[in-house]
Amino acid sequence: MYLVKDIGGAIGLMAAALVLLGTWPVVLAVLERRGRLPQHTYLDYSITNFLAAVLIALTFGQIGGDTPETPNFLTQLTQPQDYWPSIMFALAGGVVITLGTVATQYGWAYVGLSVTEVMASSLKVVIGTTLNYFLDGRINRAEVLFPGVGCFLIAACLGSLVHSSNAADNQEKLSNSRNYSTGNTAKEDLTQRLLEEEEPKDCEEAKPALPKAVEKVEAGTADFLIDLEDKRSIKVLGSNTLVGLAIVTFAGVCYSLFAPAFNLATNDQWHTLRDGVPHLVVYTAYFYFCLSSLVVGVALNVWCLYRPVAGVPRSTLRAYLADGEGRGLALLAGMVSGLGNAFTFMAGQAAGYAAADSVQALPLVSTFWGVVLFGEYRRSSRRTYTLLGSMLFMFVVAMSVLMASSAHRKPL
């Protein structure tokens, strides 16, 4: 079994995880903006996310000798009766991260990729890092760690302000649009247009759309916002701001619990294992973590096929299997996410899970992609740009401070 034993290696894994975890949300957001149903996308994502755990376990988890103190992955996998308390913690972690990720899919549509990642990650750090600090036996330097947590909290507050300011900018663009200001409000005009072009609520009843003239729409304009709303699978333009913020808050709370659960699974701080039984290795714990994530993710999204939410069209398993457009990107996103989480847990086992939460600065990557690929914040007000810059600056500071709090894990 391969273990990271030095701080330099742990920080290297954190950096790699930061890029991976900041990229996969962008891939799923691209598919939603192209009109692919989030249920279809997440079912594909779940498959390769689990395969990533299997790949990591069968490679890094099988490297080196198999000893009673540090058993390899397959050895522990065949002895679940000895490890069931730790396995339950790993399974619980997989459940909450799945609930958070599913909620995040809808959060991207409601409040945008950048703000969703900022708020969810910040809440995860504020709650989860504090829990991990005490679970890890306070191995991270509190005088360095908690100022970093404070920076994440400030970033979360700024993220909320960025969303409110950007929503006001978008509403002003719509109300000033020549095409949609004929006496009614922008929201009423938009609703009428969407009703006229509404897609069937059942994917299997959908008829092939007639080809439309391709017209380039400049990012940041009212026409761009309406064109995006026409294409995307989750219709949210003009919706209540509080709905989006509530979804993102729920996702952040779920995210804050999965790392402490994984920490308990691998380090047994509550002494639930019998005397003489070694701790569950990080690769075995991650396998069970992703297994429960797969089961819950598939069950929840199959249910959502027939009972959709947020105005998403109804679908079926047959329609999902026939929907090959974008499947490759969804499968890629699952693999990228699976590897990113694996690297985070490997680094956390070496340097403390509280320090490994520095990868929650992933909005730095997501915001970059959001601006470059999606045209987020184009033609926004100076106030929005100022808030956005302040938010990103606080993330850079927070990430640096949390990494600086890294320390060697001591035997419990």
URVENKA-V385036 format. One record per residue. N is the residue number from 1. PSI is psi in radians with two decimals (* if undefined). OMEGA is omega in whole degrees, 0 to 359 (none if undefined). Layout:
BEGIN
n=[N:N]
psi=[PSI:PSI]
omega=[OMEGA:OMEGA]
END
This chain:
BEGIN
n=[1:2:3:4:5:6:7:8:9:10:11:12:13:14:15:16:17:18:19:20:21:22:23:24:25:26:27:28:29:30:31:32:33:34:35:36:37:38:39:40:41:42:43:44:45:46:47:48:49:50:51:52:53:54:55:56:57:58:59:60:61:62:63:64:65:66:67:68:69:70:71:72:73:74:75:76:77:78:79:80:81:82:83:84:85:86:87:88:89:90:91:92:93:94:95:96:97:98:99:100:101:102:103:104:105:106:107:108:109:110:111:112:113:114:115:116:117:118:119:120:121:122:123:124:125:126:127:128:129:130:131:132:133:134:135:136:137:138:139:140:141:142:143:144:145:146:147:148:149:150:151:152:153:154:155:156:157:158:159:160:161:162:163:164:165:166:167:168:169:170:171:172:173:174:175:176:177:178:179:180:181:182:183:184:185:186:187:188:189:190:191:192:193:194:195:196:197:198:199:200:201:202:203:204:205:206:207:208:209:210:211:212:213:214:215:216:217:218:219:220:221:222:223:224:225:226:227:228:229:230:231:232:233:234:235:236:237:238:239:240:241:242:243:244:245:246:247:248:249:250:251:252:253:254:255:256:257:258:259:260:261:262:263:264:265:266:267:268:269:270:271:272:273:274:275:276:277:278:279:280:281:282:283:284:285:286:287:288:289:290:291:292:293:294:295:296:297:298:299:300:301:302:303:304:305:306:307:308:309:310:311:312:313:314:315:316:317:318:319:320:321:322:323:324:325:326:327:328:329:330:331:332:333:334:335:336:337:338:339:340:341:342:343:344:345:346:347:348:349:350:351:352:353:354:355:356:357:358:359:360:361:362:363:364:365:366:367:368:369:370:371:372:373:374:375:376:377:378:379:380:381:382:383:384:385:386:387:388:389:390:391:392:393:394:395:396:397:398:399:400:401:402:403:404:405:406:407:408:409:410:411:412]
psi=[2.27:2.24:2.41:2.20:-0.03:2.73:-0.65:-0.78:-0.68:-0.75:-0.64:-0.73:-0.67:-0.72:-0.76:-0.73:-0.63:-0.77:-0.78:-0.82:-0.35:-0.18:-0.69:-0.61:-0.55:-0.70:-0.79:-0.65:-0.63:-0.77:-0.70:-0.67:-0.40:-0.08:0.01:2.38:2.38:-0.52:-0.75:-0.79:-0.78:-0.55:-0.74:-0.80:-0.74:-0.62:-0.93:-0.41:-0.71:-0.70:-0.56:-0.71:-0.71:-0.74:-0.82:-0.74:-0.70:-0.18:-1.36:-0.59:-0.20:0.03:2.39:3.13:2.75:1.86:2.79:-0.55:-0.63:1.33:2.64:3.01:-0.92:-0.56:-0.84:-0.57:-0.51:0.04:0.91:-0.45:-0.43:-0.37:0.19:-0.59:-0.75:-0.62:-0.68:-0.67:-0.74:-0.74:-0.70:-0.69:-0.68:-0.59:-0.85:-0.60:-0.56:-0.79:-0.71:-0.72:-0.70:-0.77:-0.64:-0.64:-0.72:-0.53:-0.65:-0.73:-0.68:-0.77:0.07:2.68:-0.84:-0.91:-0.65:-0.85:-0.65:-0.89:-0.76:-0.76:-0.67:-0.75:-0.65:-0.73:-0.81:-0.77:-0.93:-0.73:-0.67:-0.78:-0.76:-0.57:-0.80:-0.61:-0.58:0.16:0.47:0.69:-0.39:2.58:1.99:-0.64:-0.28:-0.72:-0.88:-0.53:-0.60:-0.70:-0.70:-0.66:-0.67:-0.68:-0.73:-0.71:-0.64:-0.75:-0.73:-0.62:-0.71:-0.72:-0.64:-0.77:-0.81:-0.74:-0.73:-0.64:-0.69:-0.68:-0.77:-0.69:-0.65:-0.68:-0.75:-0.72:-0.45:-0.05:2.35:-0.58:-0.32:0.62:1.10:0.58:-0.55:2.99:2.83:-0.67:-0.72:-0.74:-0.72:-0.77:-0.76:-0.75:-0.74:-0.60:-0.64:-0.53:0.30:2.38:2.76:2.55:-0.14:2.12:-0.55:-0.24:-0.07:2.44:2.60:2.28:2.53:2.51:2.40:2.65:2.30:2.12:2.16:2.19:2.27:2.31:2.46:-0.11:2.94:-0.71:-0.63:-0.78:-0.73:-0.68:-0.70:-0.74:-0.57:-0.66:-0.67:2.77:-0.40:1.98:1.94:-0.15:2.26:0.05:2.93:2.25:-0.65:-0.49:-0.85:-0.76:-0.61:-0.71:-0.78:-0.67:-0.76:-0.77:-0.73:-0.69:-0.73:-0.77:-0.54:-0.26:-0.37:-0.66:-0.77:-0.67:-0.73:-0.65:-0.81:-0.60:-0.62:-0.31:-0.15:0.87:-0.41:0.12:0.93:-0.30:2.69:2.71:2.36:-0.18:2.13:2.81:2.72:2.19:2.75:-0.57:-0.67:-0.76:-0.70:-0.58:-0.85:-0.63:-0.86:-0.46:-0.83:-0.59:-0.72:-0.84:-0.85:-0.73:-0.77:-0.81:-0.79:-0.72:-0.48:-0.71:-0.70:-0.34:-0.73:-0.33:1.18:2.79:2.96:0.55:0.22:2.42:2.60:2.58:-3.08:2.94:-0.65:-0.71:-0.65:-0.82:-0.53:-0.21:1.50:-0.22:2.10:-0.03:-0.69:-0.74:-0.69:-0.73:-0.68:-0.73:-0.70:-0.72:-0.75:-0.78:-0.75:-0.75:-0.69:-0.80:-0.67:-0.79:-0.65:-0.79:-0.63:-0.73:-0.70:-0.61:-0.45:-0.74:0.08:2.32:-0.43:-0.76:-0.63:-0.31:-0.05:-0.39:-0.20:0.04:0.25:-0.39:-0.36:-0.73:-0.80:-0.71:-0.69:-0.85:-0.65:-0.72:-0.75:-0.81:-0.65:-0.17:0.46:2.43:0.16:2.42:0.51:3.03:2.86:-0.61:-0.74:-0.74:-0.69:-0.78:-0.71:-0.79:-0.71:-0.70:-0.82:-0.65:-0.74:-0.55:-0.70:-0.79:-0.82:-0.77:-0.78:-0.73:-0.75:-0.70:-0.63:-0.31:-0.01:2.54:2.81:2.38:2.36:2.63:2.38:*]
omega=[180:177:174:187:181:183:180:178:179:179:176:177:178:181:178:179:180:180:182:183:176:184:185:177:181:181:179:179:177:181:178:180:177:176:179:183:181:178:178:182:184:176:176:180:184:184:184:174:177:179:177:178:179:179:180:183:183:177:181:182:180:180:175:183:179:183:178:180:180:180:178:185:184:178:180:182:181:181:184:181:180:190:190:177:179:178:180:176:179:179:179:178:178:180:185:179:177:177:179:182:178:178:180:178:180:177:178:182:185:187:178:183:186:185:179:181:180:185:180:181:181:177:178:181:184:181:186:181:178:178:181:179:180:178:180:180:177:181:178:182:185:183:176:185:189:169:176:176:178:178:177:179:176:179:179:178:178:178:177:179:178:181:181:181:180:177:178:177:181:180:179:178:181:182:180:183:179:185:187:178:185:178:177:176:179:181:180:179:180:180:180:181:181:177:180:183:186:178:178:180:178:185:182:177:183:177:179:182:176:180:179:177:181:181:181:181:183:181:176:180:177:179:177:180:182:177:178:181:177:187:192:183:180:184:187:186:181:181:181:180:184:179:179:180:178:178:181:178:177:179:180:178:177:179:183:185:187:180:174:178:178:177:178:181:185:184:172:181:181:174:179:179:177:178:178:178:180:180:174:182:187:183:177:178:182:176:179:177:181:177:179:177:179:183:182:180:180:181:183:183:172:176:181:174:184:178:186:178:176:176:179:180:176:180:179:177:179:178:178:182:180:184:181:183:181:182:181:179:179:178:178:179:179:179:180:179:180:178:180:178:179:179:178:181:177:177:180:179:181:190:181:182:177:178:180:177:175:179:177:169:179:175:174:179:182:180:177:180:180:180:184:186:189:182:178:177:174:178:176:182:178:179:179:179:180:179:180:178:179:179:181:178:180:177:178:179:182:180:181:182:180:176:180:180:183:178:179:177:178:178:181:none]
END
